[in-house]
């Protein structure tokens, strides 16, 4: 048992195997966006069980662990990717106001990556090496500090995690850059993965985001104000001192049992500063529910969260009156998407590509624990008729 593994609710762990999710099914899911040129491989140290066509996979994995009494493993890379995606929504919403903090030019500059070693539709094309090239070119404009702030660099960061963070970086900066390529011939328990230093590093990264706060849009600083107390619990737990009241309130503020379909009033919502809206798809709205989450948690704790946690029952009459909570399907998906034009100089053909990266797969470990992990893909859009 790792240092940061701890019992949370008084429930019997459910560990029986779930149906396996295959690489073929993974590719099939990406193909819904277009022709798959490449995608990340599923990991082999745990059993993949679901893909990204569900609502946000971090939230779904937490939700499923809670309501199915399954252990939960939380990966620092996934928590950071989620935060970075929320930050990306903020930046793209305030691109002009933040321009001087990212770049020193007007409009969009083109970043061109030449890959003359690529062959049309070849499975041997090394797409995994493309994303660091884009990140390196972006870094020349935004600076090393900002690039490193966004990139995954934790003790257990995989190549897939780093690639996903580089695609998210491209998404964050897409208001300032056009991307082009040139080619041609030629919860019974929770386990915090990583190290305590990884979780402290996430907290430091979040503090580093504060310099992008605007007087015209206070959401970033408000969000950081709610994130930091939550991340303090991650650090404390990673150091061997989990606050079980906090960890028990992952899905609902009461810390007790709930019913599938109930709004999420627990701490998981603090990682999502924006929500989807049904009446105007594609336009995120501010998640006001998370803005007083920490104060609500402290007040709820006084009223009996500890008793609810011990009995794994909702407190009678506890109506979650402090915060409204959010619906699972309101949370933006965990994939970032970036448009890229790939031009073949020998034929003049142009491919419209999209890079996808983010949280793409849920895995089940041998001990029954569920874990959300990253994935990426390059897809070619259908030809316009």
N, C-alpha and C positions, 0 to 999 in steps of 0.2 A: 504494500500500500504506500503510495507516495505521500510526501509531507503534507501536501495540500488537498488530500482526500478526506472527507468528513461526512458523517451521517447528518441528514437534514430532517426528513419527516419520518414519523414512526409508522412506516409502511413496509410491507414485505417486498423486496426487490423482484421485479419481473425481468427475467433474463432469457426467456426462451427465444430461439432464433427467429428473426423476421425474414420475409422473402427477399432473396438476393436481387440486387439491381446490377445488370451487366454492362460491360463496355458498349455492347451493341445497342442497348437501350439508351445509354448515355449519348451516343452519336445520333441516334434517332431523335432524341429531344433537341439537340442542337440543329438538326436538319429542318425543324419547324421554322427556323429563321432564314434558311437558305441553304445553298450547297456547302457542305462542310469541307473546308480545305485542310484543317487540322484541329485537334482539340487535345486537352490534357488527358493523360491516362489515369484511370482509377487506381487508387492506392491498394496495396495488397496486404497491409498489416492489419486491416479490419475489413468487415464485410459491408460493402455499399448496399443500402436498402432503399434509397429514394433519390430523386433528382429535383431540379429547380422549377418544375412546372407547378409545384405547390406554391403557396404564399412564401414570403421570405424564409429561407431555410434555417437561419439561426433561430428566428422566432418559432418556426414550426417544430424544430428539434427540441427546444426548451418546452414548448407547449405539449408535445407528445410525451416527453419524459415525465412531465408533471402529471398529466391525466392518465397515463398508462402505468405509472409507478415504475418507470425505468430509470436506471442510473444515468447521470449526465456528465459528459466531459466537455470542458470549455477550453478552447484553444486561443492563446493570445493573438495569433494571426487573424483568426476569424473575428474576434472582438475589434481588433484594429481596422480590418477591412470594412467592417460595418460602420465604424466611426468615420473612416475616410470617405465612404460613400455618402454619409449624411453631410459631411463637410463639402463634398463635391456639389451637392444640390444647393447648398448655401452659396458657394462661389459662383456657380452658373446663374443663380438668381440675382447676384450682385456683381456681375462680371466687370462692369465699367467702374463702379465705385472702388473695386479692389484692384483694378488694372495695375496701378503704380506699385502695388506690393508684389506683383508677379513679374511684370515685364515693363520695359521702357520704350514701348512703341505703340502706335495706334493700329487699329484694325487687326487683321490676322496675318501672321507670317506662315509660310509653308515650310514644313519639315519634310525633307525628301530623304528616303532611305533607298539606296541602290542595292539590289540583290540579283546580280547577273548569274549567280550560281543556282537560281531557282528555275525550275521547268514547270510549264503550265500544267496544273492539276497533279503534279507529282507528289506522292506520299512521302518522298524523301526530302522535300523542302524543309529546311530547318527553321520553322516558324518560331520556335522557342527562343532563338537568338535575336529575333526581330525586336521584341519589346524592350530589351535593354538598350538597343540602339536608339529607339524613340526617346526613352527616358534620359539617355545621355545628351541628346540634342535639346530636350526640354530644359535639362539642368543648366545648360550654357546660358539660358535666358533667365530662369527663375532663381538660380543659385543653388549651390550644393545643400545649404541648410534646409531649404524648403523641399527639395527633392528627397533628401534623407528623412525628413519629417513624415512624408507620405509613405515611403517604401517600407515594406515589412523587413525587419532586421532583428528578429528575435532568436533565441537560442535554438528553437525548433522550427524555424522558417524553412520551408521546402522551396524548390525551384518553382513549383506551381503557385505557392503563396506569393513569392516575389514577383512572378509574372503577373498575377492577378492585381497586385498593388501597383505595378507599372501601368497596367491598362487603366486602373482607377486614376492614376496620375494623369494619363492622357485625357480621361474624361473630365477631370477637374479643370484642365487647361484648354479645353476645346474651344472656348470663346476667344482664345488668343492665338491658336494655331490651326492650320489645316494640315492634315496628315496625308502623305502621298508616298507611294512606293514605285520604284522603277526597276524593271527586270527585262530579261530577254535571254536569247541563247547565250551562251558563254558561261430521474431524480431521487431515488433512494439515497444516493450519495452523489456528490459532485466532485469531480477531479479537475483541478486547474493544471493544465499541461504547461510545459516550459519550466521556467525558473521564477523565483520571486523577483529577480532583476528584470525579467521580461515584463512583468505586470507593473513594476515601477517605471519602466521605460514607456509603456503605454500612457501612464499618467503624465510623464514628462512631455510626451508628444502632444497630448491634449492641451497642456499648459502652453505649448508652443503655438497652438492654433489661435490663441487669444489675440495675437498681434494683428490678425485679420478682421477683428471686430469693427463694425461700423456704427457710427452714431445714428445713421438712417435706418439701420436694421439691427436691432439689438438681440436677435435670436441667437447668434453664435455665442455671445458672452453669457446669455441666459442658459443656453444648453450646456456650456462648459461648467457653469455653476451647479448644474444638476449632475453632470457626468462625474465631476471630481469626487464628491462624497461616495458615489457608487463605486468608482475605481479604488477608493481608499479601502473599501471592503475586499476587493480583489487582492490588493497588496497584503492586507492584514491576514487574509485566509492563506495566501501563498506562503506567508511567514509562519504559518501554523496556528493562527488565532482567528478562526472563522466566527463571525457573528451569526449564529444560527437563525436569529429572527430575520436578519437581512436575507440570507440565502433561502429561507423558507418562504419569503414573500416574492419569489421569482416571478410568479404569474399573477397572483392577486395579493393585495395589500394586507389582507387579514392573515396570510401565512398558512391558512388551512386549506381544506379540500374545496373543490369548486365543481362546476358543471361545464362540460365542453360547450363553447358558444358564449360563455361569459366574457365581458370585456376584460382586457389585460390591464389590471391596475398595478401590477408589481413592477419590480425594477427593470425588467427586460425592455419596457417601453422607453427608458431614458436613452437608449442607443439610437432612437429614430426621431430626429428633429422635424421631419416632414412626413406627411401621410398622403396616400392617394385619396382622391375624391371621386365618387361615382358620377356626379353631375358634370364634371369637366375632366375627363380622363387625360392623363399626361401632364397635368398641372398640379404639382404638389402643394399642399397647404401646411401651414405651421401646426405642429403637434402641441397644442396648448395644454393637453393633459399632463405632459411630463414636466411642465414648468414649475410646479410646486410639489413634485413627487417626494423630494427628500423631507420637506417639512411635514407632509402628510404621513410619511412613513414613521417619523419620530413621534407624531401625535398618536398614530394608530398603535404604535408599540406600547405607549403608556396605557392605552385602553384595553390591552389584553392580547396582543399578537403572540406573546410568549405562551399564554395558555392555549391559544388556538393551535400553535405549532406542536405543543406537547401532545395534544389530543387528536391532532390531524382532523379537526372539525371546525367548521365555521363558527365564529362567535355568534350566539343567538342575538338577533337584533342589530348585528353589525352590518350596515348597509353600504359600506364603502363610500361614505358620504363626502370624503375629502377630495377625491379625484374621480373623474368620470371614467377614465380608462379608454383603451382603444381596441378596435376589432382587429383580429388577426389579418383579415383581408385588406385592411387599410394600410398596412405596412408596405412600403415600396419593396419591390423584388431585390434580391441580393446580387444582381448582375449589372455591371456597368458596360455600356456600349459606345464604341467609338467608330465613326465612319472614316474609311481610308480608301484612296484611289491608287490602284496599282496599274502602271502603264508599261506595256511591253514595246520597247523601242523598235524591235525588228518587224513587228506587224502593225504597230499603231493601236493595237487593241487596248482598251481600258477596262479594268475590272473594278466594279464597285464592291468593296469589301466592308465587313464590319468585324471589329475585334470585340469579343465578349470576355469579361473576366470578373471574378467575384466569388460568391459563395454558391457552390453548384451541386454539392453532393452531401448526403447524410450517410455516415458509416455506423455500423454496429461492431463493437469490439468483442473479443472472446469472453470478456467478463460481463457482457450485456450492456455496457455503457454506449450511449449514442453520442456522436460527435459530428458537427457540421465542418466541412472542409471546402477548400477553394477549388476552382476549375477555370479553364479558359477555352476559347475556340476562335477560329478564323472562319467566317462564312462569306460566301459570295452571293450577293443579292441577285434575284432573277433579272434577266434582261428586260429593259423597258420596251414595251411594244409601241 
